[in-house]
Each structure stands twice: as C-alpha cells, then as structure tokens.
C-alpha cells in the first residue's frame, strides 16, 4: 500500500486509562498490544508516524518514535496541537491508540478525503474528533481556541464554519460496509479477554 507522503500519523496515547484499570496501551489483543496495532495500521498509510504521550512512556513503549502533549492544554486537544506543531507535512492523521478494529482500508479511504482547507472527521452516532485529518494550517486557530475554558476538540470542530470542516458519515468501503464496531474504544478490559 502506498503511503501518503504529505501526511504525518499521530497516535494519541496520553490517556490515563482510569476506566480501564491498567495501562491499556499495553493491553494484549489478538497477540499484539493496542498501541502496536493502531501504530502499525496508521504507519501503513502515513509518511511518518509518531506516538503522542502526556508523560514519559513505560519502557516497552520507548522504542516507538514519540513526542509529548502541549502541556499548556488539557485532554486530547493537547496531543493534536503537539502533532500539528511537530509535523513537517501539510496534513496530520490523528488516531487514538485504543481503536484496534479500524481497518487500514478505512483509514486510507478517510485519508483520500483530505482537504487543505478542512478538517475531516467521521460522524457515527456521534462526532469522532480523535479520528481524522487535520491540516497543519489549523494549528494557530486551534491553539487560540485551546485557551478557552473547558476547550475540547469536539467544541472546536462545532465552532468552525461549515466551509472549514467535513463530517463523514458511515459509507461503503469497496465491497464492505463501514461497521460501527470499527469505532469501539477499549475502555473495559473484561470485554476483550482472550480475543
């Protein structure tokens, strides 16, 4: 599969896994860690892929190329900001580390919708702001927005004019229909034991 040379992958890995009860980045699913699965999927289509951590990663994750959150900001928005600042490419493909069921084909289909003037994110039964294509040119706008109280990626996206965003509903992907289960976050380990 050809990589998008104009796109950097940013795997958001800074969550504290409070609901999960342990570091879900290291949780084994089908013989690999959640982080490894998502990293490999994203890295198949992006020119370069980095993990974005809030704090120093545990030793099993230090070999992965990584950067750190913008510490002036809370939540996932901090990771997206850091990825946009770091990127040498005009687009950043953002993905959380806990959605291992998203197929590479879907990621590629989403990447094909990239637009230098729009942020592209899926909309399932809700907006999925941590899965999507963010043009690097949005860095300054997002940074300014981040200083607002209770700033979130979702609030940022809803604040943008229609001309600056594309919300992608579920669609057919070749001979396969995009399934809601692709977007399931791993938040409680007992549901995934022995998978």
ABEGO torsion letter per residue (X at the ends): XBBBAABBBBBBAABAGAAAGBBAAABBBGGBBAAAAAAAAAAAABABBBBBBABBBBAAAAABBBBBBBAABBEAAAAAAAAAAABABABBBBBBAABAABBAAAAAAAAAABBAABBBBBBBABBBAABEBBBAAAAAAAAAAAABBGBBAAAAAAABBAAABBBBBBBBBEABBBBAAAABBBABAAAABGX
